[in-house]
């Protein structure tokens, strides 16, 4: 309880709601550093290459979060490896945005999604894994990333602009819903 009771967790959820845009957040002892990374060219590129999908699957993200916390503090090597990978991917994504290497960012989002899968068994539901497999088998996406703690709800796919229509066909096939992404 002492480790988990150190203040409000999830600050990464509050700052975007308060400040908007695209933020780099870094937790430091006693403070949270933030840097605004939004640009019109990033916005335009990402809107053409990301599709936001609602699965319609209800989720219990608290279970996924607890599994990750527990695995980390119990020394689970897979959880710790995945957390280290996600930290590195986050830094690489920051550099990709700063250096305007937006295509790299699309691939990094998919890599983060893959690393996140290893954190807990419930992060990517089977039907979403099946959806991802079908899109990957036709080389339609760079990757898929669950939003939040996963387990259902929303996810994003990154892709070439010209694959958008085919991806929408799969969204309909799986009875998911595309959400407006701005």
N, C-alpha and C positions, 0 to 999 in steps of 0.2 A: 504494500500500500504506500510506503514512503516514496518509492520511485515514481509511481503513477500520480501521486497527489502533490504535484509541483506546479500547479497553476492550470490555466485553461488550455487543454490540448486542442489541436486542430486549427491553430491560428492561420494556416494556409487557406482555410475556408473563409475566414473573416476579411482578410485584406482585399481580395478581389471584389468582394461585395461592396466594400467601403470605397475602394479607389478605382475599380474598373481597369480596363486595358489588359495588358500582358505584363505580369509582374515577376521579378526575381525576388525571392524571399530567402533570407538567411537568418536563422535564429542564433543569436549571440547571448552570452550570459547577461541577463538584465535588459536586453533590448532585441528588437527585430528590425533588421535592415531590409529595406525594400528599394527596388529600382524599377522604374517604369520602362518597359521595352517596346511598347506599342508603337507601330508606325503604319502609315497607310499602305505601304507596299507589302508589309507582312500580313495585314488584314486581307488585302486583295488576294494574295497567294493562298493563304490558308482557307479562305472561303471557297476557293475553287478546288481544293484538294482534301478537304475533310467533309465527311458526312456524319452527322449526329443522328443516332438511332435510339428509339425507345423500344425496349424489348417487350414491355407489358408484363414482365416477370416481377412480382413483388420480392423484396429482399430484406434481409436482416443484417445490415452491415456491421452491427455490433459484434456478431459472432465472428465474422472475418477479422475485424480489428483485434478482438481478443485472441484469436488463434495466432495472429502475427506477433502481438505483444508477448504472449506466452512462449511461442517458439523462440523469439529473440532472447528473452531472459533465461530460458532453459538451455540456451546455447545450441539450438538446432542449426546445424551447419548450412542446410539448404535455405532457411530463412535468412540467416546472416549473410550468406553469399548473395542472395537476391537483393537484400537491402543495400549491400555495397554496390551491386550492379546498378540499382536504381539511382543511388547517389551519383555515381559516375555518369550515367546517362543524363541525369538532370543537369550536371555541369556541362556536358557536351552539348545539350540542347541550348543552354544559356549562350555558349560560344557560337553555336550555329545561328542563333537569332542576332547576336551582336555583329557577326561577320556576314550577315545576310545570305547564309547558305541554307535557304529554306527547304530545298529538297532533302538535305541531310536531316533536317528537323522532322520531316515526315517519317523517315526510316527510324529515327530515334524514338518517336512516339510508339511505333510498333515494337521496338526492342524493349521499351519500358513495359508494355503490355505483356510481353513474354516473360520478363523477369517477375512481374507481379503475380503471374499464375502460380509460381512456385511458393508463394508466401502462405497460401491456405487453400485447401481443396475446394472451397465454395466460391472462389472469386469469379470464375467464369463458368456459368451454367452450361450443361451439355448441349442444349439447343443453340447457344451462341457459339460454342466450339464447332458445332456442325456447320453453322452459317459461315464461320471463318474458314473452315476447311474447304468448303465449296468455292468461296471467293478466291482463296489461295490457289486451288487446283486449276483455276482459269487465269491465274496471274493478274487478278483485278485489283488487288490491294497491296500496299506496303506492309500494313499491319492493322491490328485491332487493339484497342485499349479500353478497358472498363472504366467508367467514371466513378469517382468516389472509391469506396471500399469494395465495389463489385458485388457479385451475387445476384444481379438482376438490374432492373432500372435501365439506365442509359449507358451507351458505349459509343466510341467513335471509330471510324475506319479512315485510314489515310490512303490516298489513291491518286492515280493520274487523272487529270481533269476529264479526259475523254472516256473514262470508265464509269462516270457518274450514272448514266442511264442504265447500264447493265447492273450496277450495284442496286439501283432502285428496284429493278426487277426481282432481285434476290430478297430485298427487304419485303416486298409484297408476297413472295413465295413463302417466306417464313412467318407471315402475319405480324411483322414488326411495323413500326411507324417511323418514317423519317421526320425529324424535327428541324425547324428552321435554324440555321447556324449562321450567326453574324458575329 
